[in-house]
Amino acid sequence: MTVTAGTTSALSTAVNRVLLAGFSGVEPPPWLLAAIDDGLAGVVYFAHNTPDLATTAALSDRLHAARADLVVAVDEEGGDVSRLQATEGSSLPGAGALGAVDDIGLTRGAGRALGDLLTAVGVDLDLAPVLDVNSAPDNPVIGVRAFGSTPGVVARHGTAFVAGLHEAGVAACGKHFPGHGATVVDSHLALPVVPGDRATVEARDVAPFAAAVEAGIDSLMTAHVVVPALGSAPGTPVTLDPGLLARARSLGLRGPVITDALDMGAVARDPGFGEACVRALLAGADLLCLGTTLHRDDEALYRSAHAAVTAAVLSGRLDPARLVEAATRIARLGCESRAVRRLSWRAAAERLELVGADAARRAVRWVGTPARLDRAPSVAPTVVDLRTRFDHAAGRVAPHLLRAVAEAWPGTTVAGAAEQPLPSDGSVLLVTRDWAGDAAERGRLTAALAERPDAVVLHAGTADSAPSAPMARHVLLTWGVGRANARAAVAELQA
């Protein structure tokens, strides 16, 4: 289709075809239904859209009834990052746990089980798996979201997870190209720089994305990072850099390049939200993920993006052919031929629970001396949560470890880190996640262990490369704070 400045209606539709919009609540608002009718490429669910599986399935049905080829996407990694099970916690233990077990069949089965649940609730595209190599132990945003700290592990398990999603009829999106794992800055807040020369970045960071593309992944999501070794312009994130998006295409990707959320601090502050939308398309991105609408005016966010792209076309800055090219790639997601729902959402959830419990059980492990807690409620432990950082990817400091302990031992005391002194007797559990990178958390742990060297550390962060795991007498690695991780950790404490 040829779009000209004079064809206002056609231009509006062409702009909509490159937008992945968020919206507030569990019912599609009128502005969203109008945008869908006018060609909107897709919607992305966040936790406020998906309070439970039944509501999610009904919402997807309504959206697909509005237009059959609408892409319904969700950021569902499992483990610490879950939208479909945000309230109760994910049934899957997450990528870090799967990589720690290092069983390709298990990872593929986890992808299939998650894909069956996604299909059952009407989701077409999963913004997963994470293909970042968590090579920086103090990385504040990737951590256990990655399959591991080496490119080989990430490539093996990333491609296996994609294969599982595909078996269920769900499209996959690998993120965050060309790699966010070597950074020590959270792109939700500021603009990170990926260190290393070109050979290092290609071998360490790009390799899993190349493997995933070769294996048939449907799309890639950009990282809001600067990569000097790959020729990134100073201060220009990958999302807005034509050279780096051309590198993604050079891998052989036929489907769309999707931006990470354009409301994130790394791009929203400079050059600003609307300008970032335009520059992403100019750079070669195809599908613009507008970001969450939580505590925002959802319609205003959408209209701001639509207006900025429209103005760029009308001014001659953005060739309308770029919109047509992008829409063609988005169509290759194939969501209009989505799989028939094989399972009800209840049956799919039950199956995912079983697969996730097995994976989590196999992942938890002791560093140092194991410590078992008395099962009797009369000797309930004291739990101290030492975490200080808000988890921007997960959207919260997840409570599932604390909740699981309290359920196992009624009467459990949950103490704040500043509440001193610790009890002189009874079991003490210390919850950590960012020991390697968060000086405040590390200081809290040091102080607590000085009082109670016999305390058990429940470490929810990475531990496959020194010095990411805490040093203590009893350390139980949980590989995350999802519900599956938490229940497996409690079972190990009770063994």
Salt bridges, closest charged atoms under 4 A:
GLU27 OE1 - ARG62 NH1 2.47
ASP61 OD1 - ARG341 NH2 2.66
ASP69 OD1 - ARG67 NE 2.55
ASP75 OD2 - ARG83 NH2 3.12
ASP75 OD1 - LYS175 NZ 2.39
GLU77 OE2 - ARG145 NH2 2.70
GLU77 OE2 - LYS175 NZ 2.84
ASP102 OD1 - ARG156 NH2 3.09
ASP102 OD1 - HIS157 NE2 2.68
ASP103 OD2 - ARG362 NH2 3.01
ASP116 OD2 - ARG112 NE 3.12
ASP116 OD2 - ARG351 NH1 3.49
ASP124 OD2 - HIS64 NE2 2.96
ASP124 OD1 - ARG338 NE 2.67
ASP132 OD2 - HIS176 ND1 2.70
GLU167 OE2 - ARG108 NE 2.56
GLU167 OE1 - ARG112 NH1 3.86
ASP186 OD1 - HIS188 ND1 2.71
GLU202 OE2 - ARG198 NH2 3.69
GLU202 OE1 - ARG247 NH2 2.81
ASP205 OD2 - ARG204 NH2 2.72
ASP218 OD2 - HIS166 NE2 2.59
ASP260 OD2 - HIS176 NE2 3.96
ASP263 OD2 - ARG296 NH1 2.45
GLU275 OE2 - ARG317 NH2 2.58
ASP286 OD2 - ARG249 NH2 2.38
ASP286 OD1 - ARG322 NH2 2.84
ASP286 OD1 - ARG329 NH1 3.44
GLU299 OE2 - ARG303 NE 2.83
GLU325 OE1 - ARG322 NE 2.78
GLU325 OE2 - ARG329 NH2 3.28
GLU353 OE2 - ARG483 NH1 2.77
GLU353 OE2 - ARG487 NH1 3.22
ASP358 OD1 - ARG361 NH2 2.54
ASP358 OD2 - ARG362 NH1 3.99
ASP385 OD2 - ARG387 NH2 2.80
ASP391 OD2 - ARG433 NH1 3.50
ASP434 OD2 - ARG433 NE 3.35
ASP454 OD1 - ARG452 NE 2.84
GLU492 OE2 - ARG372 NH1 2.50
